[in-house]
Amino acid sequence: MAFLQSGSAHQPVFRAPAVVLVLIALLAAVHAVRTLLLDPAASSDLIVTYGFIPGRYAFAGSFRDLAVPFVSYMALHGDWAHVAIN
C-alpha cells in the first residue's frame, strides 16, 4: 500500500539544532551555579547587577552598565520551574 512506509526510517521525537541544545545547557548551568554555589547575598548581587531593571535606564550611566544587563538578563531565572518552562 502506498501510505505504508517500509524500512526502519523513523522521525526522532525530539529534534533541535545543536546551538539550541548548547544554549539550554548553558542556561541550566548558569542557574545551577547561581542557586547551588552562591550564597544568597551573592545571588542577589548577581540579579541586581545583571538583571534587567527598567529604573536603571532612567538615570545616566556608563555604556557597559546600561548595555550588559540588556543582554545578560536572558540567562537569569527565578527558580527551576522558570528554567523548565523557558
VMD Tcl script that builds the backbone (N, CA, C; Angstrom):
set m [mol new atoms 258]
animate dup $m
set s [atomselect $m all]
$s set {name element resname resid chain x y z} {
  {N N MET 1 A 0.831 -1.172 0.000}
  {CA C MET 1 A 0.000 0.000 0.000}
  {C C MET 1 A 0.882 1.243 0.000}
  {N N ALA 2 A 0.426 2.276 -0.639}
  {CA C ALA 2 A 1.231 3.473 -0.831}
  {C C ALA 2 A 1.439 4.260 0.456}
  {N N PHE 3 A 0.507 4.200 1.381}
  {CA C PHE 3 A 0.640 5.016 2.579}
  {C C PHE 3 A 1.487 4.368 3.666}
  {N N LEU 4 A 1.848 3.133 3.529}
  {CA C LEU 4 A 2.719 2.464 4.484}
  {C C LEU 4 A 4.169 2.676 4.084}
  {N N GLN 5 A 4.990 2.998 5.046}
  {CA C GLN 5 A 6.404 3.182 4.766}
  {C C GLN 5 A 7.139 1.902 5.101}
  {N N SER 6 A 8.068 1.563 4.258}
  {CA C SER 6 A 8.849 0.364 4.510}
  {C C SER 6 A 10.172 0.742 5.165}
  {N N GLY 7 A 10.777 -0.189 5.843}
  {CA C GLY 7 A 12.071 0.055 6.475}
  {C C GLY 7 A 11.909 0.581 7.886}
  {N N SER 8 A 13.034 0.906 8.488}
  {CA C SER 8 A 13.013 1.364 9.873}
  {C C SER 8 A 13.281 2.863 9.990}
  {N N ALA 9 A 13.091 3.595 8.925}
  {CA C ALA 9 A 13.307 5.040 8.969}
  {C C ALA 9 A 12.177 5.686 9.761}
  {N N HIS 10 A 12.529 6.285 10.892}
  {CA C HIS 10 A 11.526 6.954 11.710}
  {C C HIS 10 A 12.036 8.331 12.114}
  {N N GLN 11 A 11.111 9.199 12.381}
  {CA C GLN 11 A 11.462 10.553 12.780}
  {C C GLN 11 A 11.776 10.574 14.272}
  {N N PRO 12 A 12.805 11.292 14.668}
  {CA C PRO 12 A 13.085 11.400 16.102}
  {C C PRO 12 A 11.979 12.192 16.802}
  {N N VAL 13 A 11.746 11.876 18.050}
  {CA C VAL 13 A 10.718 12.566 18.816}
  {C C VAL 13 A 11.158 13.990 19.137}
  {N N PHE 14 A 12.429 14.168 19.442}
  {CA C PHE 14 A 12.960 15.473 19.819}
  {C C PHE 14 A 14.081 15.838 18.865}
  {N N ARG 15 A 13.866 16.871 18.079}
  {CA C ARG 15 A 14.892 17.311 17.136}
  {C C ARG 15 A 15.108 18.808 17.336}
  {N N ALA 16 A 16.330 19.174 17.626}
  {CA C ALA 16 A 16.666 20.585 17.811}
  {C C ALA 16 A 18.074 20.817 17.287}
  {N N PRO 17 A 18.325 22.001 16.762}
  {CA C PRO 17 A 19.683 22.322 16.320}
  {C C PRO 17 A 20.654 22.284 17.496}
  {N N ALA 18 A 21.885 22.005 17.199}
  {CA C ALA 18 A 22.908 21.886 18.241}
  {C C ALA 18 A 23.046 23.176 19.039}
  {N N VAL 19 A 22.933 24.319 18.385}
  {CA C VAL 19 A 23.082 25.591 19.098}
  {C C VAL 19 A 21.977 25.758 20.140}
  {N N VAL 20 A 20.787 25.284 19.863}
  {CA C VAL 20 A 19.689 25.369 20.832}
  {C C VAL 20 A 19.985 24.490 22.040}
  {N N LEU 21 A 20.478 23.293 21.805}
  {CA C LEU 21 A 20.814 22.389 22.906}
  {C C LEU 21 A 21.948 22.954 23.760}
  {N N VAL 22 A 22.926 23.588 23.121}
  {CA C VAL 22 A 24.029 24.206 23.862}
  {C C VAL 22 A 23.510 25.368 24.715}
  {N N LEU 23 A 22.621 26.187 24.168}
  {CA C LEU 23 A 22.063 27.302 24.932}
  {C C LEU 23 A 21.237 26.814 26.120}
  {N N ILE 24 A 20.473 25.746 25.929}
  {CA C ILE 24 A 19.701 25.172 27.037}
  {C C ILE 24 A 20.640 24.711 28.142}
  {N N ALA 25 A 21.705 24.027 27.767}
  {CA C ALA 25 A 22.676 23.557 28.763}
  {C C ALA 25 A 23.348 24.739 29.464}
  {N N LEU 26 A 23.678 25.783 28.719}
  {CA C LEU 26 A 24.317 26.962 29.303}
  {C C LEU 26 A 23.389 27.663 30.294}
  {N N LEU 27 A 22.123 27.830 29.930}
  {CA C LEU 27 A 21.174 28.481 30.827}
  {C C LEU 27 A 20.956 27.666 32.094}
  {N N ALA 28 A 20.876 26.340 31.950}
  {CA C ALA 28 A 20.726 25.476 33.126}
  {C C ALA 28 A 21.972 25.544 34.008}
  {N N ALA 29 A 23.143 25.611 33.391}
  {CA C ALA 29 A 24.389 25.692 34.163}
  {C C ALA 29 A 24.485 27.014 34.919}
  {N N VAL 30 A 24.110 28.112 34.284}
  {CA C VAL 30 A 24.137 29.419 34.955}
  {C C VAL 30 A 23.199 29.401 36.155}
  {N N HIS 31 A 22.010 28.843 35.973}
  {CA C HIS 31 A 21.060 28.797 37.082}
  {C C HIS 31 A 21.551 27.868 38.192}
  {N N ALA 32 A 22.147 26.749 37.818}
  {CA C ALA 32 A 22.671 25.817 38.821}
  {C C ALA 32 A 23.774 26.473 39.644}
  {N N VAL 33 A 24.671 27.181 38.995}
  {CA C VAL 33 A 25.744 27.871 39.721}
  {C C VAL 33 A 25.150 28.920 40.653}
  {N N ARG 34 A 24.178 29.681 40.154}
  {CA C ARG 34 A 23.584 30.746 40.973}
  {C C ARG 34 A 22.846 30.189 42.179}
  {N N THR 35 A 22.110 29.094 42.012}
  {CA C THR 35 A 21.300 28.585 43.120}
  {C C THR 35 A 22.053 27.632 44.036}
  {N N LEU 36 A 23.006 26.882 43.506}
  {CA C LEU 36 A 23.659 25.852 44.305}
  {C C LEU 36 A 25.001 26.283 44.891}
  {N N LEU 37 A 25.720 27.160 44.216}
  {CA C LEU 37 A 27.067 27.509 44.661}
  {C C LEU 37 A 27.179 28.878 45.320}
  {N N LEU 38 A 26.331 29.807 44.941}
  {CA C LEU 38 A 26.424 31.157 45.505}
  {C C LEU 38 A 25.592 31.274 46.775}
  {N N ASP 39 A 26.081 32.078 47.704}
  {CA C ASP 39 A 25.279 32.351 48.893}
  {C C ASP 39 A 24.176 33.348 48.519}
  {N N PRO 40 A 23.140 33.488 49.336}
  {CA C PRO 40 A 22.016 34.369 48.974}
  {C C PRO 40 A 22.421 35.812 48.678}
  {N N ALA 41 A 23.395 36.345 49.398}
  {CA C ALA 41 A 23.819 37.730 49.146}
  {C C ALA 41 A 24.477 37.863 47.778}
  {N N ALA 42 A 25.337 36.921 47.422}
  {CA C ALA 42 A 25.996 36.961 46.109}
  {C C ALA 42 A 24.987 36.739 44.992}
  {N N SER 43 A 24.018 35.859 45.220}
  {CA C SER 43 A 22.979 35.615 44.220}
  {C C SER 43 A 22.145 36.873 44.000}
  {N N SER 44 A 21.822 37.562 45.076}
  {CA C SER 44 A 21.071 38.810 44.975}
  {C C SER 44 A 21.877 39.879 44.245}
  {N N ASP 45 A 23.161 39.976 44.545}
  {CA C ASP 45 A 24.027 40.932 43.843}
  {C C ASP 45 A 24.095 40.626 42.351}
  {N N LEU 46 A 24.143 39.351 42.005}
  {CA C LEU 46 A 24.176 38.947 40.600}
  {C C LEU 46 A 22.903 39.391 39.880}
  {N N ILE 47 A 21.753 39.189 40.521}
  {CA C ILE 47 A 20.479 39.596 39.923}
  {C C ILE 47 A 20.426 41.112 39.755}
  {N N VAL 48 A 20.855 41.853 40.772}
  {CA C VAL 48 A 20.815 43.318 40.698}
  {C C VAL 48 A 21.780 43.838 39.639}
  {N N THR 49 A 22.944 43.216 39.514}
  {CA C THR 49 A 23.951 43.689 38.565}
  {C C THR 49 A 23.609 43.318 37.130}
  {N N TYR 50 A 23.166 42.084 36.896}
  {CA C TYR 50 A 22.982 41.598 35.529}
  {C C TYR 50 A 21.527 41.418 35.118}
  {N N GLY 51 A 20.589 41.638 36.018}
  {CA C GLY 51 A 19.177 41.539 35.668}
  {C C GLY 51 A 18.692 42.808 34.988}
  {N N PHE 52 A 17.585 42.695 34.278}
  {CA C PHE 52 A 17.012 43.852 33.588}
  {C C PHE 52 A 16.117 44.605 34.566}
  {N N ILE 53 A 16.538 45.788 34.957}
  {CA C ILE 53 A 15.789 46.638 35.880}
  {C C ILE 53 A 15.482 47.934 35.137}
  {N N PRO 54 A 14.223 48.144 34.731}
  {CA C PRO 54 A 13.896 49.316 33.913}
  {C C PRO 54 A 14.286 50.648 34.552}
  {N N GLY 55 A 14.198 50.755 35.874}
  {CA C GLY 55 A 14.552 52.007 36.543}
  {C C GLY 55 A 15.999 52.409 36.345}
  {N N ARG 56 A 16.836 51.454 36.025}
  {CA C ARG 56 A 18.256 51.737 35.793}
  {C C ARG 56 A 18.451 52.658 34.591}
  {N N TYR 57 A 17.541 52.608 33.635}
  {CA C TYR 57 A 17.688 53.387 32.405}
  {C C TYR 57 A 17.158 54.811 32.550}
  {N N ALA 58 A 16.584 55.138 33.714}
  {CA C ALA 58 A 16.111 56.498 33.954}
  {C C ALA 58 A 17.262 57.427 34.325}
  {N N PHE 59 A 18.351 56.859 34.800}
  {CA C PHE 59 A 19.494 57.655 35.226}
  {C C PHE 59 A 20.667 57.386 34.295}
  {N N ALA 60 A 21.454 58.413 34.061}
  {CA C ALA 60 A 22.617 58.258 33.184}
  {C C ALA 60 A 23.626 57.319 33.834}
  {N N GLY 61 A 24.231 56.492 33.019}
  {CA C GLY 61 A 25.249 55.571 33.495}
  {C C GLY 61 A 26.204 55.271 32.363}
  {N N SER 62 A 27.190 54.451 32.647}
  {CA C SER 62 A 28.139 54.100 31.594}
  {C C SER 62 A 27.469 53.177 30.576}
  {N N PHE 63 A 28.049 53.122 29.408}
  {CA C PHE 63 A 27.502 52.263 28.358}
  {C C PHE 63 A 27.465 50.811 28.807}
  {N N ARG 64 A 28.516 50.358 29.481}
  {CA C ARG 64 A 28.571 48.971 29.954}
  {C C ARG 64 A 27.451 48.685 30.953}
  {N N ASP 65 A 27.244 49.611 31.888}
  {CA C ASP 65 A 26.208 49.416 32.901}
  {C C ASP 65 A 24.811 49.385 32.297}
  {N N LEU 66 A 24.635 50.031 31.162}
  {CA C LEU 66 A 23.329 50.051 30.513}
  {C C LEU 66 A 23.162 48.937 29.485}
  {N N ALA 67 A 24.238 48.544 28.813}
  {CA C ALA 67 A 24.134 47.575 27.721}
  {C C ALA 67 A 24.216 46.127 28.182}
  {N N VAL 68 A 25.094 45.816 29.115}
  {CA C VAL 68 A 25.302 44.419 29.528}
  {C C VAL 68 A 24.029 43.801 30.094}
  {N N PRO 69 A 23.319 44.449 31.030}
  {CA C PRO 69 A 22.097 43.824 31.544}
  {C C PRO 69 A 21.012 43.658 30.487}
  {N N PHE 70 A 21.065 44.457 29.433}
  {CA C PHE 70 A 20.076 44.349 28.364}
  {C C PHE 70 A 20.177 43.001 27.657}
  {N N VAL 71 A 21.334 42.346 27.752}
  {CA C VAL 71 A 21.544 41.023 27.156}
  {C C VAL 71 A 21.635 39.941 28.231}
  {N N SER 72 A 22.289 40.238 29.342}
  {CA C SER 72 A 22.566 39.207 30.350}
  {C C SER 72 A 21.329 38.756 31.115}
  {N N TYR 73 A 20.265 39.552 31.132}
  {CA C TYR 73 A 19.076 39.161 31.883}
  {C C TYR 73 A 18.471 37.863 31.355}
  {N N MET 74 A 18.739 37.548 30.102}
  {CA C MET 74 A 18.164 36.343 29.495}
  {C C MET 74 A 18.699 35.064 30.120}
  {N N ALA 75 A 19.852 35.125 30.773}
  {CA C ALA 75 A 20.439 33.934 31.384}
  {C C ALA 75 A 19.999 33.753 32.834}
  {N N LEU 76 A 19.246 34.706 33.379}
  {CA C LEU 76 A 18.843 34.640 34.782}
  {C C LEU 76 A 17.394 34.175 34.896}
  {N N HIS 77 A 17.151 33.264 35.828}
  {CA C HIS 77 A 15.811 32.724 36.048}
  {C C HIS 77 A 15.499 32.740 37.532}
  {N N GLY 78 A 14.214 32.772 37.856}
  {CA C GLY 78 A 13.798 32.837 39.246}
  {C C GLY 78 A 13.948 31.528 39.995}
  {N N ASP 79 A 13.552 30.424 39.375}
  {CA C ASP 79 A 13.661 29.114 40.013}
  {C C ASP 79 A 13.704 28.047 38.923}
  {N N TRP 80 A 13.770 26.776 39.340}
  {CA C TRP 80 A 13.907 25.687 38.368}
  {C C TRP 80 A 12.665 25.543 37.494}
  {N N ALA 81 A 11.488 25.868 38.025}
  {CA C ALA 81 A 10.273 25.817 37.203}
  {C C ALA 81 A 10.364 26.841 36.073}
  {N N HIS 82 A 10.895 28.006 36.370}
  {CA C HIS 82 A 11.082 29.043 35.357}
  {C C HIS 82 A 12.055 28.570 34.276}
  {N N VAL 83 A 13.119 27.896 34.678}
  {CA C VAL 83 A 14.080 27.347 33.707}
  {C C VAL 83 A 13.392 26.311 32.826}
  {N N ALA 84 A 12.625 25.416 33.434}
  {CA C ALA 84 A 11.966 24.340 32.679}
  {C C ALA 84 A 10.931 24.879 31.700}
  {N N ILE 85 A 10.179 25.882 32.112}
  {CA C ILE 85 A 9.149 26.440 31.232}
  {C C ILE 85 A 9.781 27.180 30.063}
  {N N ASN 86 A 10.872 27.875 30.315}
  {CA C ASN 86 A 11.543 28.587 29.228}
  {C C ASN 86 A 12.278 27.623 28.342}
}
mol reanalyze $m
mol bondsrecalc $m
mol representation Tube
mol addrep $m
